[in-house]
Amino acid sequence: MTQRARILRIGLFLLSFGLIDYMYGSIFNRLIVSDTWFIVIYKVCGLVLVVILNRLITHQSFFWNLKISVGRTLLWLMAIGTLTLFAVYHPVNFINALSEAATAAIAEELMFRGVLFPQLLKLTFNPKRRFNSTLLAIGLCGLIFGLWHFINLMHQPFLVTLCQVIEVSGMGCLLTAVYLRSRSLTLPIALHFWLDFVIRLNKSSYVPVSSSQISVGTSIGHLCLYLAIALVIMPKKPILKYVQRFIPKLDF
């Protein structure tokens, strides 16, 4: 496939998803009063839409690694234990936060890490500049993930949305680096869920609305932190064995 054809495929996928997502999001925003029900139904519809558009346009395989190991088992036990503690000390918000974070994490990770990142990697990867070209794909995926959150202007102020976009761009790079390193969607979904869950559990925004200077500065700080962690997580050498998970040898 030529680079031009791949760009058109990515653009068609994003444009189709964006238009349909905005239409039913606007409808749900007017019909559904409960914030929790709005988010859950909205994200479930987004998940279905991603699967349909991927089958019709991008034909991207989803990569999972469900092998049981001691490390993974300990992580799951720690997660279950922590969730239990939250359920005891925050019983009112627990169910809402759990359902909102779970649906958002699965839908967004399937779209941005599951579909978009491998397509961007195939578009940017250069065998002679493996690390830099892979880094570019991660950066583009994170940036698009962040910009996509401008859709939240439907139900929140511009300042909050702008700060969210800044932070989420860094978070997207981190989640993409985790996906590349683990070569499985399970870890970025789990990490995305955890970050969203903690925020929604406390019913707090990403940033305070009262002071634009402090809010934007805090968001930029979080962005830098996410990017630094992503660079640490990202595999260095041999990066080819990680990339080949997403790009068949015939595509080089």
Backbone torsions as a table, in degrees:
resi	resn	phi	psi	omega
1	MET	NA	134.8	179.9
2	THR	-73.8	160.6	178.9
3	GLN	-62.0	-39.5	-179.8
4	ARG	-62.8	-43.1	179.7
5	ALA	-64.3	-37.4	179.4
6	ARG	-68.1	-40.4	177.4
7	ILE	-61.9	-43.1	178.9
8	LEU	-63.3	-38.9	179.5
9	ARG	-64.6	-46.1	178.9
10	ILE	-63.1	-44.4	-179.8
11	GLY	-62.7	-41.8	179.6
12	LEU	-64.8	-40.0	178.8
13	PHE	-62.7	-49.9	-177.9
14	LEU	-66.1	-41.7	-179.3
15	LEU	-65.5	-45.3	179.9
16	SER	-62.2	-46.2	-179.7
17	PHE	-64.0	-44.3	-177.0
18	GLY	-61.2	-45.3	-178.3
19	LEU	-65.6	-48.3	-179.3
20	ILE	-66.8	-40.7	179.6
21	ASP	-61.2	-42.3	-179.7
22	TYR	-67.2	-38.6	-177.5
23	MET	-65.7	-52.5	-177.7
24	TYR	-75.5	-24.2	174.3
25	GLY	-64.8	-42.1	178.4
26	SER	-64.1	-39.4	179.5
27	ILE	-66.7	-47.9	-179.5
28	PHE	-62.8	-36.8	-178.1
29	ASN	-62.3	-28.7	-180.0
30	ARG	-88.7	-30.6	-174.2
31	LEU	-91.1	-32.3	-173.6
32	ILE	-101.3	121.4	-177.2
33	VAL	-81.4	-42.5	-176.8
34	SER	-70.2	127.8	178.0
35	ASP	-62.0	-40.6	-178.5
36	THR	-64.9	-47.8	179.2
37	TRP	-63.5	-37.3	178.0
38	PHE	-60.3	-49.2	-177.8
39	ILE	-63.7	-45.4	-177.0
40	VAL	-63.7	-49.9	-178.8
41	ILE	-65.7	-41.1	-179.8
42	TYR	-61.2	-44.4	-178.2
43	LYS	-73.9	-35.9	177.1
44	VAL	-63.7	-42.7	176.0
45	CYS	-62.6	-38.5	177.0
46	GLY	-63.1	-39.6	177.9
47	LEU	-62.0	-46.5	178.2
48	VAL	-61.8	-41.2	-179.5
49	LEU	-64.8	-40.2	177.8
50	VAL	-60.2	-46.2	-179.4
51	VAL	-61.9	-43.6	-178.3
52	ILE	-65.9	-49.3	-178.4
53	LEU	-66.0	-34.1	177.7
54	ASN	-65.2	-39.5	178.4
55	ARG	-67.5	-35.2	-176.0
56	LEU	-84.2	-33.1	-169.8
57	ILE	-115.6	-60.4	-168.7
58	THR	-90.3	-28.3	179.1
59	HIS	54.3	42.4	-177.3
60	GLN	-92.8	131.5	176.3
61	SER	-75.9	144.3	174.5
62	PHE	-95.5	135.0	-175.7
63	PHE	-105.4	125.6	179.8
64	TRP	-128.2	149.2	174.7
65	ASN	-134.1	99.0	-174.0
66	LEU	-103.3	19.1	179.4
67	LYS	-65.2	139.0	-179.6
68	ILE	-89.0	129.6	176.6
69	SER	-139.1	167.8	-179.5
70	VAL	-62.3	-44.2	-179.3
71	GLY	-62.2	-46.5	179.6
72	ARG	-64.3	-39.6	179.5
73	THR	-63.1	-43.4	178.5
74	LEU	-63.5	-40.1	178.5
75	LEU	-62.6	-43.3	179.6
76	TRP	-66.1	-39.5	178.1
77	LEU	-64.9	-40.8	177.4
78	MET	-64.7	-40.4	179.8
79	ALA	-64.3	-44.4	179.5
80	ILE	-63.9	-40.8	178.4
81	GLY	-63.7	-42.4	179.6
82	THR	-66.5	-42.3	177.3
83	LEU	-60.9	-37.5	178.1
84	THR	-63.0	-42.2	177.8
85	LEU	-63.0	-43.1	177.7
86	PHE	-61.6	-39.6	-179.3
87	ALA	-63.4	-33.8	-179.8
88	VAL	-74.4	-43.6	-173.5
89	TYR	-91.6	-16.9	177.5
90	HIS	-131.5	59.6	-173.7
91	PRO	-66.7	-28.2	-175.5
92	VAL	-69.1	-47.9	-175.2
93	ASN	-91.4	-5.9	-169.6
94	PHE	-61.8	-51.9	-176.2
95	ILE	-63.5	-42.9	179.6
96	ASN	-62.1	-46.8	-179.3
97	ALA	-64.2	-39.6	-179.0
98	LEU	-63.8	-48.0	-177.7
99	SER	-69.0	-41.2	179.8
100	GLU	-64.5	-47.7	-176.6
101	ALA	-67.5	-38.5	-178.1
102	ALA	-65.9	-48.5	-178.4
103	THR	-66.6	-39.1	179.6
104	ALA	-66.2	-43.6	-177.4
105	ALA	-64.1	-45.9	-177.6
106	ILE	-65.9	-48.0	-177.1
107	ALA	-63.9	-47.1	-175.9
108	GLU	-71.7	-36.1	179.5
109	GLU	-70.8	-37.1	176.1
110	LEU	-62.5	-38.6	-177.9
111	MET	-74.5	-54.6	-170.5
112	PHE	-83.9	-41.0	177.0
113	ARG	-88.5	-44.3	-175.2
114	GLY	-68.7	-42.5	-176.9
115	VAL	-102.8	-54.2	-169.5
116	LEU	-69.6	-45.3	-175.0
117	PHE	-61.2	-48.2	177.9
118	PRO	-60.4	-35.1	178.4
119	GLN	-67.0	-42.0	177.8
120	LEU	-67.0	-36.6	179.9
121	LEU	-65.5	-41.4	176.8
122	LYS	-64.8	-30.5	-178.8
123	LEU	-75.4	-39.2	-171.4
124	THR	-100.7	-17.8	-169.2
125	PHE	-65.8	133.3	177.8
126	ASN	-126.3	115.3	-177.8
127	PRO	-56.5	-25.5	-179.4
128	LYS	-83.7	-20.6	178.5
129	ARG	-130.0	63.2	-170.0
130	ARG	-61.8	-48.4	-175.4
131	PHE	-67.4	-49.4	-176.5
132	ASN	-64.6	-40.6	-179.3
133	SER	-69.6	-34.6	175.5
134	THR	-68.0	-40.2	177.2
135	LEU	-61.1	-37.4	178.3
136	LEU	-64.0	-42.6	178.6
137	ALA	-63.2	-40.2	178.0
138	ILE	-64.2	-43.6	179.6
139	GLY	-63.2	-42.8	178.8
140	LEU	-64.7	-40.7	179.6
141	CYS	-63.6	-43.2	178.5
142	GLY	-65.3	-40.9	-179.9
143	LEU	-64.3	-46.3	179.1
144	ILE	-63.8	-39.1	177.2
145	PHE	-60.2	-42.4	179.3
146	GLY	-68.2	-49.1	-178.8
147	LEU	-60.5	-30.9	-179.5
148	TRP	-60.3	-26.6	-177.2
149	HIS	-75.1	-1.9	171.6
150	PHE	-64.8	-15.7	176.6
151	ILE	-63.6	-19.2	179.0
152	ASN	-70.0	-6.1	174.4
153	LEU	-61.6	-15.6	177.7
154	MET	-62.4	-27.8	-173.3
155	HIS	-139.4	11.3	176.4
156	GLN	-148.4	159.2	-175.8
157	PRO	-63.2	160.4	-176.9
158	PHE	-63.1	-43.2	-177.2
159	LEU	-60.2	-46.2	178.7
160	VAL	-61.6	-42.2	-179.8
161	THR	-65.3	-42.7	179.3
162	LEU	-60.8	-46.2	179.5
163	CYS	-65.3	-36.0	176.9
164	GLN	-64.3	-42.7	179.2
165	VAL	-60.2	-43.0	180.0
166	ILE	-60.9	-49.5	-178.3
167	GLU	-66.5	-44.9	-175.2
168	VAL	-67.2	-27.3	175.2
169	SER	-60.8	-44.3	176.4
170	GLY	-67.3	-40.9	178.0
171	MET	-61.5	-38.0	178.0
172	GLY	-62.9	-40.2	176.7
173	CYS	-63.5	-41.5	178.8
174	LEU	-62.9	-47.1	-179.6
175	LEU	-63.6	-36.2	178.4
176	THR	-68.7	-39.5	176.8
177	ALA	-63.4	-38.2	176.9
178	VAL	-64.5	-41.0	178.9
179	TYR	-63.4	-44.2	179.2
180	LEU	-63.6	-43.3	-177.0
181	ARG	-68.9	-43.3	-176.8
182	SER	-85.6	-21.6	-176.5
183	ARG	54.7	35.7	179.9
184	SER	-153.0	140.7	179.8
185	LEU	-75.6	-13.8	-175.3
186	THR	-63.4	-41.5	-177.8
187	LEU	-71.1	-47.6	176.2
188	PRO	-62.5	-34.3	175.8
189	ILE	-63.6	-44.3	-179.5
190	ALA	-64.3	-43.5	-179.8
191	LEU	-66.7	-43.4	178.0
192	HIS	-60.7	-44.1	178.2
193	PHE	-59.0	-45.3	-175.9
194	TRP	-64.6	-43.9	180.0
195	LEU	-63.3	-45.0	179.0
196	ASP	-66.9	-39.7	-176.3
197	PHE	-61.9	-45.7	-178.5
198	VAL	-63.6	-42.0	179.4
199	ILE	-64.7	-47.7	-176.9
200	ARG	-70.6	-30.0	179.9
201	LEU	-62.8	-38.9	179.9
202	ASN	-88.0	-1.0	178.3
203	LYS	53.5	40.2	179.2
204	SER	-113.5	154.0	177.4
205	SER	-77.5	170.7	176.0
206	TYR	-64.1	-35.2	-176.8
207	VAL	-144.5	155.6	176.1
208	PRO	-71.6	150.8	-176.4
209	VAL	-94.6	-15.6	-169.8
210	SER	-68.3	-35.8	-176.4
211	SER	-128.5	114.8	-177.3
212	SER	-65.9	-36.6	-177.5
213	GLN	-66.1	-47.6	-179.4
214	ILE	-67.1	-40.6	-177.8
215	SER	-62.8	-50.1	-179.0
216	VAL	-65.5	-40.9	178.4
217	GLY	-62.2	-42.4	177.9
218	THR	-63.4	-41.5	-179.9
219	SER	-64.7	-40.4	177.9
220	ILE	-64.6	-38.0	176.4
221	GLY	-62.4	-43.6	176.6
222	HIS	-64.5	-38.1	176.6
223	LEU	-58.1	-48.3	-179.8
224	CYS	-62.6	-38.2	178.8
225	LEU	-64.6	-45.7	178.1
226	TYR	-59.4	-43.9	-178.3
227	LEU	-65.4	-39.1	179.6
228	ALA	-64.0	-43.3	178.7
229	ILE	-65.5	-38.7	178.9
230	ALA	-61.2	-41.0	179.4
231	LEU	-65.5	-35.7	178.5
232	VAL	-69.2	-41.4	-177.7
233	ILE	-71.8	-36.4	-174.4
234	MET	-57.9	129.6	179.8
235	PRO	-64.4	141.4	-179.1
236	LYS	-97.9	-71.1	-179.9
237	LYS	-135.0	141.7	-9.7
238	PRO	-83.6	113.5	-175.7
239	ILE	-70.2	-20.5	-176.3
240	LEU	-61.4	-35.9	-177.7
241	LYS	-68.1	-25.4	175.7
242	TYR	-79.9	-42.2	-177.7
243	VAL	-65.7	-36.1	-177.2
244	GLN	-63.8	-16.4	174.5
245	ARG	-64.1	-33.3	-174.7
246	PHE	-101.6	-24.1	-178.9
247	ILE	-121.4	113.4	174.9
248	PRO	-59.6	154.6	-177.0
249	LYS	-58.7	-31.5	-178.6
250	LEU	-66.3	-17.6	-177.6
251	ASP	-87.9	-4.9	-178.2
252	PHE	-76.3	NA	NA
